[in-house]
């Protein structure tokens, strides 16, 4: 029995769509494992790399304020002990291409929060 070309093309297109529409769980698991390994390596490369940030004494931190619907869309605000009217504001976006790193790591925060 021969399958008409249109039916064969539809079958192939359906298979491609089915495969392409379900890579997210595997991709997400792979991404998480890669991030874990990168953080482990970063932690072994030098002091303070994988340790949590320690803000300056007297300062206050408001953590995980949502800026979008995704649970990963969160930012932290570091407030100094003494706030002066007209004081400058430092907005810092850590590197990582929005995929790696952590906004709470010492290497990301400590040298900036001291200002």
N, C-alpha and C positions, 0 to 999 in steps of 0.2 A: 504494500500500500504506500502510495506517495503522498507526502504532505505538501499542499500548495505553498508556494513561496510566501504568500501573504500571511498564512497561518504560521509558518516557520519564523518569519520576521516578528510577528506579534509574540510568539512564544519566547524568542530571544530577548525582545524588548522587555517583556514581563519579568524574565529572570534577572536581567540587568537592573531593572528598577527595584526588584525585591532585594537583591544583594546590596545595592547602593543605599537603600532606605534604612538599613539596620546595622551600620558600622559603629554607631555611637557607643554602645556599651563596651565593645572591645577597644575602641579608640580611647574612651575615657579611662578604662583600666590601664592601658598602656601609658597614657599621659600621666596618670597618678604615679605609676611605678617609676617613670622617668624623673618626675619631680622629686620623688623620695630619694632616688639615687643621687640626683644633682645636689640636693640639700645635704646628704650624707657626705658626699665628696667635699662640698664647700666647708662643712664642719671640720673635716680632717685637714684642710689646707692651712688653717691659721686660727689664731685665738679670736673668739668673738664672732666667728662666722655663722654658727648655727645656734647661738645662744639668744635668748629673748632680750629685747631692748630694756635698758634701765634708764628711765628719764631722770633728769637732774633732780636733786633733792628739793622738795617743796612744790614741784610741778604736778600737774594733774593730767590724767589721760582719759579721754572719752573714747571708748573702743567700739568698733564695728557699727558705725552709723551707716545706714543704708542709703545708697545713691541710685539704686536701680532694683528691679524685681529679682534678679538672680542672687542667691545666697552668697555668692562670692563677690558681689558688688558692695563692698564695705570700705569705709575709710576710718582712720583714727585721727583724733584731734589732740595735740599736745599743748597744754596751757601752762604758761609760766607761773611761778609763784606770785610775782608782782606784775600786774598788767598796767601799763602806762597808756593813757589816751594818745592816740595817733601812732602807736607802736607799729612797726612793719609786721607783715604777715609773710611767712615762708610757706609756700605750697610746694610739696615735694612728691614726685611720682617716681617710685623705685623702678629700676630697670627690670628686664625680664620679658619684655614684649607682651605684657599682660598674661604671661603663661607660667613664668617660673618665679621663684623667690617668695618672700613673705614680708608683708609690711611691718611685721612686729619683730623682725630680726635685728640684733644689735648692729650689724654692719650696715643696715639700711637707716636706722634711726639715730643712734647715739651721737654721731658727729654733727648731726643737724639739730637735734633737740637741745644740745648744749648752747646753741646761739641764743 
